[in-house]
Structures are given as C-alpha cells and as structure tokens.
Amino acid sequence: MDYNSMLKTAKENMEKCHVCPVCDGRACAGKVPGPGGKGSGSSAIRNYSWWREHVKIHMDVVTESFEPEIYTELFGCSLSMPILPAPIGMIALNFSDKLDEYTYAKAVIEGAAKAGTLAFTGGGAVDECYFDPIRAIEELGVPAVPTLKPWRMELVEERIKFAEQKGATAIAMDIDSAGLPHSSASAEPMVAKSADDIKKMCSMTKLPFVVKGVMTAKSARAAADAGAYAIVVSNHGGRVLDEGLATGEVLAEIKQVVGNRSKILIDGGIRTGADVYKALALGADVVLIGRPCAVAAFGGGAEGVKIYLEKIAAELKDVMKMTGTPTIKSINPETIKIIK
Ligand SMILES: Cc1cc2nc3c(=O)[nH]c(=O)nc-3n(C[C@H](O)[C@H](O)[C@H](O)COP(=O)(O)O)c2cc1C
C-alpha cells in the first residue's frame, strides 16, 4: 500500500468524510456529528488557515551538513517523532460504520507504535467509546493514552483506575467536550472542571495527567499550577465553539505562562511537516493530528496510520534541513516569522 492507494480506500470507506485533497474544514463545515466544525465551521477553518496565512519559515542553509534528528521524549517514552494521532471517538456516528471504536483504536495505536510513536484514544456519549479503546491498549501492550470525558468526579476516579489497571501510559481529559452539540445525549453528563478539580484529578493517579482543550493563558496557567504533566492547546478541531481563535494563534502566549512546567501539546489544522515545524517553533513539544489520522485508519488500518505518520515525519526532516535546525530542541521562534 502507498499513500495514494490508502486515500483511495479511505474515500470508499468513509461515508461522512469527503477525504478532500486538503483537509481544511470547508467541505464538512457544520457537520457535527460528522467530521466538521461547529456552526459555520469557522474555528476549524481558522485552525487550518492560520498556520498558512500567518506563519512563514526562514530558509537558512549556510550550515554544516547534517541529518535531522526528530526523536523526542513524552511520558517517559522515547518517540521517533514529535507527532501523535489525536483522540477520536464516536467513529460510526462521525465517519462510517466500516470501523467501530475498538478496530479504529487498534489501528491508530498499532500504526503509531509501528511508526515509533504513540496514540491518544477518544471517548464519547456511550461507555464503549471509552472502554473499547482501552481493551485495544491492553491487548496490544504498547504505549497509548486514553481520554476521559469531563464526567462527575467519582466516575472520573473510577475510570482513571480502570485505565491504570489496563496499562495506560498517561491519562487525558478533553475538558471542552461539553461544547459538542451531541454531548447532551451522553449517558453520563459532562460538566465543567475547575482549577481545583484539575488538581484533584492529577492527584488521583501516578500516571501523567493531560488537560486537553486549553485555549487561553489563564486556563494554561491554572492547569500548570494544578500539576498537569501536559496541556493540549486545542479547540477540539473547532467542534465545540464557533468563531473561536485558531490554536496556533494562542500558542506563543500559552508557552510564555507555562514555560517548562508542563509539556505543551497542540492540535488543530496541522497537516504537513511544515505545520509541525511551525508549532514546535512557537513552543509546542509535540503535536497531535486528528482527522487525517482517521482518514489513514479508514484507508489502511494500522499500516495506513504508519504510512501517514512517516510521511509527515519525512516532511518535518526536510524542513529542518532547509532551516539549519538539526534537532527538535534547536527549532526556535527565530526560525519563523509571524505575519500579522
Ligand atoms: C470526528 C471527531 C471525533 C473526535 N473525538 C474526540 C474525542 O473523543 N476526544 C477528544 O479529546 N477529542 C476528540 N476530537 C478532537 C481531536 O482530538 C482533535 O482535537 C481535533 O481533531 C483537532 O485536530 P485536527 O484539525 O487535526 O482534526 C475529535 C475530532 C473529530 C474530528
């Protein structure tokens, strides 16, 4: 299988996603449930377009010759690349019933592991969306991170313990999920989480705790102060609030308040190695990619996910060669230019 045949198969398999040549949030605007962004779809579209319109990369090739190194570390695991599949849930509702929660999770976890990295798994309105991916994590026995919904605290504690027993590498929570149009159909209500709740959740587990859905310096500071191992700068792919800012545009100010206290992950509209480079230059440690990883899983299962991740990693290396940045650590804000 090659990249193009993977896309062709994905197109046949994905009822609700058009597998567009560019995954920019336009063709699926408003399709939630479905793969799109909420309302007009403007937040998802802005996630994508901001990287392109507002960040450019300085080419700088007066340098010694080098082979770029893109390995990094997260949750105590060494990763071959700073690129991970984002959590995606409610697979049949959002894409098609060609894959269920379990087979989808298995494909991304295994594909990521084969590429030398690790995956986050998703959740949803029904319990299987949380438990089926954890079954895949247990069976495969490779690093992966389940994502809790912002349920009531007793249930959160119970489900953290469950994930720990089954071998999760870390635990995440998408604190923005209550904004999903279909969240009201959830068997368990989703509720806002305070700084104090985050502190309690961090102390419920010895595993690294990840707060996903941070879009302001204020929330980022609260999560870091509460002891979050990592935050994910994310607006859920524009699925929870219309007319929001792009994730890329709030990244630098979040890095400023968080510093090195918590790892900074980001997702939203990252589609190429150049986009990964821009995110790292603005302060992210690692990026997550959502919809294109779903396309890869529908197009080629674990092998499709591996092919896709390796393609983005190769593009990142190519950019590093042209910017005189031999390692992930050497990628810095001076190598890019923000266009107002
Ligand atoms: C269909 C769909 C389902 C998603 N399900 C989840 C989920 O269960 N948990 C979660 O934390 N994020 C979920 N997300 C959000 C992604 O993790 C990610 O934040 C988002 O897709 C942004 O990245 P992208 O622009 O690369 O798609 C979902 C996104 C989509 C499109």
The ligand as an ORCA input file, in Angstrom:
! r2SCAN-3c Opt
* xyz 0 1
  C     -14.817     13.113     14.452
  C     -14.008     13.613     15.588
  C     -14.104     12.991     16.826
  C     -13.338     13.450     17.899
  N     -13.399     12.800     19.104
  C     -12.635     13.231     20.138
  C     -12.653     12.553     21.387
  O     -13.337     11.562     21.570
  N     -11.870     13.039     22.390
  C     -11.083     14.142     22.212
  O     -10.390     14.548     23.135
  N     -11.047     14.795     21.040
  C     -11.792     14.362     20.005
  N     -11.728     15.014     18.804
  C     -10.831     16.175     18.649
  C      -9.428     15.750     18.203
  O      -8.770     15.067     19.208
  C      -8.564     16.960     17.809
  O      -8.554     17.852     18.902
  C      -9.087     17.681     16.574
  O      -9.497     16.762     15.602
  C      -8.082     18.714     16.020
  O      -7.230     18.237     15.154
  P      -7.375     18.163     13.512
  O      -7.617     19.533     12.957
  O      -6.031     17.633     13.176
  O      -8.505     17.249     13.205
  C     -12.483     14.566     17.729
  C     -12.394     15.164     16.469
  C     -13.135     14.707     15.407
  C     -12.983     15.368     14.063
*
